[in-house]
Amino acid sequence: MKQQLAGLLCIAAVFLTGCSTLYDWQAQFFPAVVEEEEKEPVTPKGSWQDASYLPEALASMVEPADAILMALAESTEAYAPKDPDFFWHALSLFLGMYSENHLLVEVTDSSLRVPRKVAQEFATALYYDYDDLLEIPESRSDFVTYSDAEDAFYLGRGDRGLSETVITRWAKEDDGTYYLEAELHSCMDETVIQKAVFLVKENEYTDGMTNPTYFYSIADVICPTEEP
């Protein structure tokens, strides 16, 4: 009986102290349900163009796109350029498959010695918001190691298996950025393993490079592909 009376007194006190206290009481015991805002599909404003003609400087972007699609396909990771694990997963694939022809890279039968400046150059093509190489996480230490004495990275040469990435179509925006749709295909049966749309912008670091390979950077990855 005393407990029931105390409960009634508490409720009465809430009403006597005004509406604001009532709202506080409701918020404490019955919090509002917050619905996540649905993101609108990201699609180009310009019209899609067939990939049979693609400007040469853009055509080379199939290589960083390939590394990102392979990183996405090899794990459950989402595209996360600021996450050290994803950063080095994609970058080590990119270097392993495409850096061996660089003049500063030393190649053996099974490994590559990549100077820091080359790793930095390739990272600027992968990540538009790049400002420096992230520390190699423990999860990637079996794939890439760093020699402080040599200021260089050691990693295995890329073995991509029976697959290839192709750019299927592209679109140009009024501000000079591009959308590239790319697909990672199995060479066995043309199955699409992974696909995405890549937002590509001019690589702001090329002015400080000698004979740069990549004149654009990947600014965002929209996966899976959203139809316009």
LOKEVEX-929699 format. One record per residue (C-alpha): residue number from 1; residue in one letter; z, y, x. Coordinates in Angstrom, 3 decimals. Layout:
% residues N
NUM,A,Z,Y,X $
...
***
This chain:
% residues 228
1,M,0.000,0.000,0.000 $
2,K,0.874,2.380,2.849 $
3,Q,-2.446,1.601,4.566 $
4,Q,-4.415,2.310,1.375 $
5,L,-2.547,5.605,0.903 $
6,A,-3.228,6.626,4.511 $
7,G,-6.932,5.892,4.056 $
8,L,-7.084,8.018,0.901 $
9,L,-5.327,10.879,2.686 $
10,C,-7.838,10.739,5.547 $
11,I,-10.784,10.908,3.161 $
12,A,-9.170,13.764,1.258 $
13,A,-8.614,15.633,4.520 $
14,V,-12.281,15.323,5.337 $
15,F,-13.316,16.969,2.062 $
16,L,-10.656,19.672,2.363 $
17,T,-11.772,20.740,5.853 $
18,G,-15.321,21.466,4.745 $
19,C,-18.833,20.128,4.874 $
20,S,-19.236,20.349,8.666 $
21,T,-16.381,17.903,9.173 $
22,L,-17.923,15.589,6.588 $
23,Y,-21.198,15.624,8.505 $
24,D,-19.348,14.855,11.754 $
25,W,-17.627,11.920,10.058 $
26,Q,-20.910,10.609,8.723 $
27,A,-22.602,10.994,12.101 $
28,Q,-19.839,9.033,13.794 $
29,F,-19.890,6.046,11.456 $
30,F,-23.468,6.228,10.132 $
31,P,-25.688,7.582,12.978 $
32,A,-29.172,8.678,12.012 $
33,V,-31.989,6.282,12.719 $
34,V,-34.352,7.850,15.262 $
35,E,-37.929,6.677,14.948 $
36,E,-40.056,6.711,18.095 $
37,E,-42.998,9.051,17.872 $
38,E,-46.273,7.187,17.955 $
39,K,-48.516,8.187,20.852 $
40,E,-52.031,9.133,19.944 $
41,P,-54.745,7.124,21.714 $
42,V,-55.998,8.872,24.827 $
43,T,-59.779,9.074,24.641 $
44,P,-62.340,11.360,26.278 $
45,K,-63.667,14.383,24.436 $
46,G,-67.046,13.949,26.080 $
47,S,-69.438,11.177,25.112 $
48,W,-69.445,7.861,26.953 $
49,Q,-72.281,7.299,29.416 $
50,D,-73.653,3.931,30.488 $
51,A,-72.533,2.868,33.956 $
52,S,-76.096,2.093,35.066 $
53,Y,-76.046,5.639,36.449 $
54,L,-72.844,6.801,38.059 $
55,P,-72.504,9.589,40.653 $
56,E,-72.023,8.065,44.114 $
57,A,-68.650,9.695,44.736 $
58,L,-67.397,8.207,41.472 $
59,A,-68.913,4.785,42.101 $
60,S,-66.507,4.209,45.007 $
61,M,-63.566,4.569,42.589 $
62,V,-64.234,1.019,41.420 $
63,E,-62.249,-0.042,44.519 $
64,P,-58.885,1.630,43.722 $
65,A,-59.433,0.700,40.059 $
66,D,-59.915,-2.906,41.167 $
67,A,-56.602,-2.885,43.050 $
68,I,-54.736,-1.507,40.043 $
69,L,-56.321,-3.983,37.606 $
70,M,-55.426,-6.859,39.938 $
71,A,-51.829,-5.629,40.243 $
72,L,-51.583,-5.444,36.456 $
73,A,-53.109,-8.915,36.059 $
74,E,-50.952,-10.564,38.719 $
75,S,-47.643,-9.576,37.163 $
76,T,-45.980,-8.253,34.053 $
77,E,-45.688,-4.807,35.637 $
78,A,-46.844,-1.759,33.772 $
79,Y,-48.746,1.020,35.516 $
80,A,-45.902,2.887,37.216 $
81,P,-47.031,4.896,40.275 $
82,K,-43.517,6.160,41.024 $
83,D,-42.022,2.662,41.018 $
84,P,-41.884,1.313,44.620 $
85,D,-42.753,-2.233,43.538 $
86,F,-45.903,-1.234,41.666 $
87,F,-46.784,1.440,44.223 $
88,W,-46.878,-1.109,47.061 $
89,H,-48.271,-3.942,44.958 $
90,A,-51.429,-1.973,44.192 $
91,L,-51.596,-0.252,47.586 $
92,S,-51.243,-3.479,49.596 $
93,L,-54.028,-5.054,47.495 $
94,F,-56.167,-1.952,47.994 $
95,L,-55.646,-1.913,51.765 $
96,G,-56.026,-5.675,52.098 $
97,M,-59.373,-5.735,50.303 $
98,Y,-60.984,-2.439,51.302 $
99,S,-59.529,-0.937,54.494 $
100,E,-60.903,-3.347,57.094 $
101,N,-64.043,-1.254,57.652 $
102,H,-62.024,1.858,58.417 $
103,L,-62.465,2.933,62.048 $
104,L,-58.705,3.081,62.669 $
105,V,-57.856,-0.326,61.175 $
106,E,-57.527,-3.306,63.511 $
107,V,-58.670,-6.627,62.050 $
108,T,-57.750,-10.180,63.055 $
109,D,-58.692,-13.453,61.386 $
110,S,-55.894,-13.205,58.848 $
111,S,-54.250,-9.793,59.086 $
112,L,-54.801,-6.045,59.263 $
113,R,-53.032,-3.387,61.297 $
114,V,-53.202,-0.205,59.229 $
115,P,-51.974,3.083,60.754 $
116,R,-49.769,5.177,58.508 $
117,K,-52.419,7.899,58.152 $
118,V,-54.895,5.353,56.760 $
119,A,-52.319,4.036,54.267 $
120,Q,-51.684,7.630,53.225 $
121,E,-55.405,8.268,52.788 $
122,F,-55.816,5.221,50.543 $
123,A,-52.685,6.105,48.575 $
124,T,-54.183,9.495,47.654 $
125,A,-57.070,7.683,45.941 $
126,L,-54.730,5.410,43.995 $
127,Y,-52.230,8.051,42.905 $
128,Y,-53.171,11.619,42.036 $
129,D,-49.520,12.727,42.085 $
130,Y,-49.002,11.201,45.541 $
131,D,-46.811,13.197,47.932 $
132,D,-45.677,10.535,50.426 $
133,L,-45.533,6.776,50.928 $
134,L,-42.598,5.170,49.137 $
135,E,-40.261,2.829,50.969 $
136,I,-41.420,-0.789,50.896 $
137,P,-39.179,-2.673,48.436 $
138,E,-37.742,-6.085,49.237 $
139,S,-39.993,-7.620,46.577 $
140,R,-43.099,-6.676,48.621 $
141,S,-41.724,-7.399,52.109 $
142,D,-43.571,-10.726,52.289 $
143,F,-46.877,-8.941,51.750 $
144,V,-46.617,-5.819,53.903 $
145,T,-44.371,-4.839,56.826 $
146,Y,-43.961,-1.628,58.777 $
147,S,-43.671,-1.212,62.537 $
148,D,-41.718,1.924,63.347 $
149,A,-42.713,1.721,67.026 $
150,E,-46.419,1.663,66.150 $
151,D,-46.183,3.769,62.983 $
152,A,-48.425,1.192,61.331 $
153,F,-48.378,-1.397,58.558 $
154,Y,-49.239,-5.075,58.890 $
155,L,-50.583,-6.990,55.922 $
156,G,-52.819,-9.910,55.107 $
157,R,-56.524,-9.570,54.500 $
158,G,-57.324,-9.582,50.806 $
159,D,-58.329,-12.821,49.119 $
160,R,-59.315,-11.808,45.623 $
161,G,-60.519,-15.213,44.485 $
162,L,-63.452,-15.587,42.105 $
163,S,-63.241,-12.220,40.383 $
164,E,-64.763,-8.761,40.516 $
165,T,-64.231,-5.389,38.903 $
166,V,-67.069,-3.412,37.348 $
167,I,-67.217,0.035,35.796 $
168,T,-68.731,-0.373,32.336 $
169,R,-69.026,3.255,31.191 $
170,W,-67.848,6.759,31.992 $
171,A,-67.373,10.192,30.477 $
172,K,-67.016,13.674,31.902 $
173,E,-64.608,16.299,30.606 $
174,D,-65.206,20.053,30.532 $
175,D,-62.577,20.601,33.236 $
176,G,-64.419,18.359,35.706 $
177,T,-62.234,15.275,35.299 $
178,Y,-63.690,11.888,34.396 $
179,Y,-62.845,8.803,32.397 $
180,L,-63.943,5.494,33.905 $
181,E,-63.721,2.282,31.897 $
182,A,-63.373,-0.711,34.210 $
183,E,-63.061,-4.461,33.664 $
184,L,-61.807,-7.193,35.974 $
185,H,-64.069,-10.204,35.362 $
186,S,-63.813,-13.859,36.282 $
187,C,-66.899,-14.847,38.286 $
188,M,-66.674,-18.349,36.829 $
189,D,-67.374,-17.530,33.186 $
190,E,-67.420,-13.707,32.907 $
191,T,-64.076,-13.729,31.103 $
192,V,-62.437,-10.286,31.077 $
193,I,-59.103,-10.771,32.855 $
194,Q,-57.891,-7.166,32.638 $
195,K,-59.389,-3.857,31.566 $
196,A,-58.359,-0.232,31.386 $
197,V,-59.608,3.331,31.216 $
198,F,-58.908,5.415,34.317 $
199,L,-58.502,9.183,34.226 $
200,V,-59.954,10.433,37.526 $
201,K,-59.583,13.852,39.137 $
202,E,-60.736,15.384,42.405 $
203,N,-58.714,14.203,45.408 $
204,E,-56.880,17.311,46.591 $
205,Y,-56.197,15.814,50.034 $
206,T,-59.796,15.375,51.205 $
207,D,-59.967,18.838,52.799 $
208,G,-57.562,17.637,55.483 $
209,M,-59.380,14.343,56.163 $
210,T,-62.168,13.431,58.567 $
211,N,-64.952,11.565,56.774 $
212,P,-62.914,10.738,53.646 $
213,T,-63.890,7.632,51.701 $
214,Y,-62.567,8.588,48.288 $
215,F,-63.234,12.034,46.865 $
216,Y,-61.353,11.348,43.628 $
217,S,-57.880,10.163,42.667 $
218,I,-56.634,8.091,39.744 $
219,A,-54.454,10.367,37.623 $
220,D,-53.640,7.986,34.768 $
221,V,-54.357,4.492,33.491 $
222,I,-54.748,3.794,29.781 $
223,C,-54.345,0.095,29.087 $
224,P,-55.519,-1.621,26.974 $
225,T,-58.717,0.335,26.375 $
226,E,-58.663,2.584,23.322 $
227,E,-62.028,2.905,21.606 $
228,P,-63.225,6.497,21.044 $
***
